[in-house]
Amino acid sequence: KNEGAVMFISLVIGPAGVGKSSLVKRLQEHGSVSKRMICIGNLDPAIDYIPYEADIDIRELITIDDAMTELNFGPNGGLVYCMEYLDSHMVWLEEKLNEFGPDDTILFDCPGQLELYTHVPVMPRLCNALQRWGHHLCCVYLMDATALADSNKFISGSLAGLAAMLQLPAPRLTVLSKSDLVSQESLEAFLDMGSSSVFLERHDHLEIVRLGINDSQRKRGRRNNTRTKAPFSSGGGKSKAFTRLQYAISNVVDDHAMLSFIPFSIHDEESAGDLLAHIDHLTQYYEYAEVRIPEDENFPSGEDNFDYGLNEDLDPRSLTEASQALFGPGFIQ
């Protein structure tokens, strides 16, 4: 066991079906390509199938079927009970973590019920326990990138993620999963203009005038072209006041840098590397990870046994003659 070993842990959270399991699997595959050990822990006691081999699995401790069968809980109540059971058996998790080597990266695939992060203190206690054990921690919140096409979904997802992440005492970032389902033009417009781009009509300049948004409010999103056609729609049937309220909320999120959006697609190798780099930055991986130089089995590390490939029977005079031929007769061995 490696008691006291420092590990770099990420809690991957987000609504059900947003792609958390696919993300951790993709990052593990990316790590294997770069010769880096990335382990996965499953903290969802209700999941039936996982697309990866879990190195830590809460279902070894308790499953939602146990809670529903023995205690007659419903699905949500059973899930809350399972996580509270984990909270009362942190020794199990600590022993599991002690089986890993120092400087290992661990991605925890967490349940999708947001009430676990906003109403129940289980996940904040988990964060505190991991940090108390000396591990470096960050939280990765996933939001479906297709929400960019609907301002209602975008505001709901952003505020839900913000509410969840504010409860977790750890650095965090927001990932736009399934970004391949959004056009590149739409994605670049959002990343360049900020959240306000979600509320602009195709003729965004006319929309800005209609909403009464002044130049200073849109200066950030109009560095390149004030007449750029925005690819998003603010939705039909909404009142002017409601749209302006949503726009104001998005400005608060942007201006105070509450959420940092990172696009991600399981089909894009580069996005996996970019996301892992952001995670490493939050967990300070490269600042604290021990530098290891792999040993070649053909060259022993012991200095006394190191063979430089020289023949012991070689006459030293031949080396001198060869050196003088290369460097001149004045060469001294």
N, C-alpha and C positions, 0 to 999 in steps of 0.2 A: 504494500500500500504506500501511497505518496501523501501522507498526512501533512498538511501545511503547504502543499504545492499550489502555486498560483495558476489559475486558469482564466481564460477569457471567454465570458459567457454572454450570449445574446438571447433575450426573451422575444420570440416572434409572436406578435399578437395581432388581432384584427377580427372582423366579423367572419362568420362561417361562410365557407365557399370562396373566400377571397384569394386563396392560393398559398396558404402558409406552408403546407406540407410539400408542395411542389417547389417552393422557394428554398427550403432548407435542403432538400435533395439536390437541387441544382448547385447550391453553394458547396455542398460536400463533393460533388463531381468536379467542380472547378478546383477545389483544394487538392483533389487527388491528381489532377493534371499538373499542378504546380508543386507536387511533392510535399503537400502540407496536410497535417492530420487535422481533420474537421469531424467532430463527432456530433451525433444528433440524439437529443432526448425528447421523448414523447410525454407530454404532461396532460394529454387529453384522455380521460378514462372512458369516454363515450365513443371513441373512434373504433370502427370495425376493421378498417383496412388502412395501412400506411404504405406509401410507395417506396419506403426506405427501410433499412435494417436499423432499428433503434438500439443505441448503445445503453440508454436508460429508458425504461418504460414504466410509467406509473401503473399500468395494468398488472404488473407483477405484485404491486402493493394492494390495489383495490380497483374494481371496475364499476361502472355505473349500474350494471346488472345486479351486482351485489347489493347496492343501496336500494334499488327499486324493488328487488325481490324480498329482501330481509326486512326492510324498513318501510315498504309501501310508499316510497317517494315517487313523484313524477319525474320526468326527464330533467327539468331545470333544478328541482330540489335535490335530485340524486347527484347531479353534477356539483352543486354547491357543497353537498355533504362530502363527496369524494375529495374535493380540494381542501376542505377543512380537516379531513382525515389526514391528508398529506401534511398540512400545517402542524398537526399534533404528532406527526411521525417524521420530523425533519432529520432525525438520526439516520433513517433509511436512506434519504437523499445524500446526506453527507458521506455515508459509507460508500455509496455508489460513485460519488465524485472522487473519493480517495483512490479509486481503482485506476484513474487516468494519470497520465504523466504530466509533469510541469509544462506550462506554456501551451497546453492543448486548447484548441478552440471548440466550444460546445454551443450548439444551437438548440434551444428548447422550443419545440413546436407546442404552442399553448392552445387551450380551448378557445372557441370563438364566441362564447357568451360574454358580452361586454359588462354585464352586471358583476362579474367576478372582479373587474378592475375599478368599477365606479361605486358599487354599493357594499361589497364584501371586502374586508381587509386582508383576504388571504394572499393575494398577489403582492401587495406592498410588504407583507411580512416575509414572503419568499425573497423579495429583493433585499430586504434588510439582512436576512440570514446569509444569503450568498456573499454579500459585501462584508458581513461580520466574519465569515470564514476566510477572508482575504482575497476573494476573486474579483476580477475586473468585470463590470457589468454594463450592458446597455440594453435598451428596448427598441425594437423595430416594429412599428405599426404599419400594417398593410391596408391600403385603400384601393378599391377597384378603379383602374384608370378610366373605365367607361363612364364613371360618375361625372367626368368633365363635360359630358354632353348634356347634362341636366343640372341646372344650378341648385335645385331642391336636394338632389342626391349628394351633390358636392358639399353643400353647407352641412347637411346632416352627418355625412361621413367625417368631415373635418372636425366638427364640434364633438362628435362621439369619440373620435380618436384623441382630441385634445383633452376631453374630460378623463379618459382612461389613462393617458400618459401623465397627466398632472398628479395622479395618485401614486405613481410609481417613482420612487426616489432614485432615479438613474438617468443618465444621458439618453436621449432618444432621437429617432429620425423617422420620417414618414416615407413609405415606399409606394409608388404608384404601380401596383402589380398589373399584369396583363397589358402592359403598355403597347404590345404589338397589335392589340385590337383597336387602337386609336391611330389615326393617320399621323404620319410624321409631322406634317404641317400643323396639325392641331396641338400635338405635344410640344413642339418647339414654341408655338405661340403662348401656351400656358407657362412654360418654364421661363420665357423671356418677359412676359407681361405681368405674371403673378395671378393671383386668384381673381382679380377683377375681370380678366378676360372671359371668364365663364359667363358673365352677365351681359356681354355685349352682343348685339344683333350683328348680322352680316354687314350692314352699313353702320359700323360702330360709331362713326362720328355723329350721325343723326341720333343714335341711341343715347349717346352722352349728352347731347343737347336736350333730348326729351326728359332724361332723368335729372337734369340740372347739375351734372357733375362738372366742376370747373377744371381748368388746365392744371392746377397744382395737384389735384387728385389723380390725374391720369398721366402726369409727367413721367413717373417711373416706367409705365408700360408703353410709352411712346418715344423711346430714345431714337428709334430708327425711322419710323414713318408714322405720322399721326393719322394717316388715312388707310392704314393696313386693314384689310378685310379680315375680321375675326371669324373663325370657323365654328364658334359656339352659339347656342341659342339660349335665351333666358327663359324659354318655355312660354306656352300660351295661357291666357286666362288669368294671369297674375296682375294684381293692381300695381300701380306705380309706386305706392308707398311700400308695398311688400318687397318689390324688387330693389328699391333704394335701401331698405333695411338689410337685405342680404348683401348688397354691395358694401355697405358700411361694415358689416361683420367681417367680410373678406378682407377689407382694408386693415382692420384691427389685427387680424391674423398675420397679414403680410408685413405691416409696418413694425410690428413687435417681434418679427421672426419667430413666431410660435411654432410653426411647422416648416420643416425643410423637406421638400418633395424630391425623391430620387426615383427616376423611371427604372422599371425592371421588367424583363421578359425572360422566360425560361429558355427561349429559342435564341437568345442573344448572348454569346459568350462574353462580349465586352461589358454588357450591363451587369453580369455576375461579378466580374472583376471590379467594376466601379463600386458596386454595393459593398463588396467585401472590404474594399479600401476605406469606405466611409465607416463601416463597423470597426475596423482596426483603429481608425482614428479616435473613435469614441471610447474604445476600450484601452487605448494606448498600447496596442499590441507591440508595435515595433520599438517602443521606448523601454519596455520591460521584458520582452521575450529574450530568453538566453540565446546567444548566438552559438550555433552548433555547426562544426565542420565535419561532414560525414567522412568516415574512415574507409579507405579502399582496402578490401580484404587482401589484395595482392601486395600492399605495402604496409607492413606492421608499423604501429605508431611509436613503438619503443625506439629511442635513439640508438641504443646499443645494438639493436638487431636490424637496423635499417640498412638495406643493401642498395647501394648507389649504382649497381650494375658493373662495378669494376672487377676485373679478374685479379685475384690475389697473386697469381703467378706471373703477372705482367711485370716486366723489367722497368723500374722507374726511369732508367735512362732513356728508354724509348719515348716516354711521355715528355721528357725534357727536350729531346730532339724534335718531336712533333710540335711542341710549343714554340721552339725557336724558329721552326720553319714558318709558323703562322705569324709570330709577333716580332721576329728579327733575332739576330744572334745575341743581342743584349738582354734577352729575357732570362730571368733568374727564377728557378723553381721555388 
